[in-house]
Amino acid sequence: MKLEVKKIGNSTGLILPKELLSRLNLAQGDWLSLTEGGDGSVRLSPLDPTFEKGMEIAEKAMKTYRNALSELAK
């Protein structure tokens, strides 16, 4: 499936075909999560608010305990 990057007002976006929206169970206004692969690929998936909250907590903990984690990694 090919997607085109388009100018939308003052922004740039992707237009998702109805078939893809249906397959992903998405509607206008829903949020997506983007994950980058090491090979330059990207993966879009419906946003999971529980996962996002967990990641915020993990990032805060990693920042707080950066030195301890660095020592443990040796």
N, C-alpha and C positions, 0 to 999 in steps of 0.2 A: 504494500500500500504506500503510495507516494503522498506526502503532505507538502504543501507550499507555504513558505513563510511570506506573510502579507502585511502590509501597512494597514493598521486599524486605528483611525484617528491619529493621535500623536504617539501611538505605541506600535509595536510589531508583534504579531501573533501567528498562531497556527489555526487553520480552520480544520476541525475534525469532522469527517463524514458521519452521517447518521448511523451507518452500519457499525462504525467503531464505537460511537457513543453507546449504542445499544449493547454491544458485546462487553464493554467495560461497565455497563450499568451506570452511566454518567448522565447528568443533566446540566443545563446551563447554570453556572454559579458554583458547581462542585469544584473542589481543589484536587490537583494531581501532585504526586511526589515524583521527582526526577532523580534517578540514580545513574551516576556515570561509571562506565566500565573502564578497565585499564587499557582496553584496546581502542578507546575513543567512542565506543558505543554509548547510547543512553537508553534508559528504561523508564517508561512512564507507567505509573500505577495509581489507583485511587488513594488519596491521602487517608491514613489511619491516624486519627487524633491521639489515640492511646500510645502508639509508637512514637509520634512526634514529641509528646510530653516526656516519655522515657528518654529520648535522645537529648532533650534539653537538660534533664537532670544529670545524665551521664556526662555531657559536655561540661556542665558546671563542676561536677566532681573531679573530672580530669584536670580542669584548670586549677582548682583548689589544691589538689594533691599532685601537681605536676612533678615536683621534685621527688617525692616518694615513689611515684610510678616510674620515673626515670631510673632511680636506683634499683628498683625491682626488675627492670628490664635488662639489667647488666648480667 
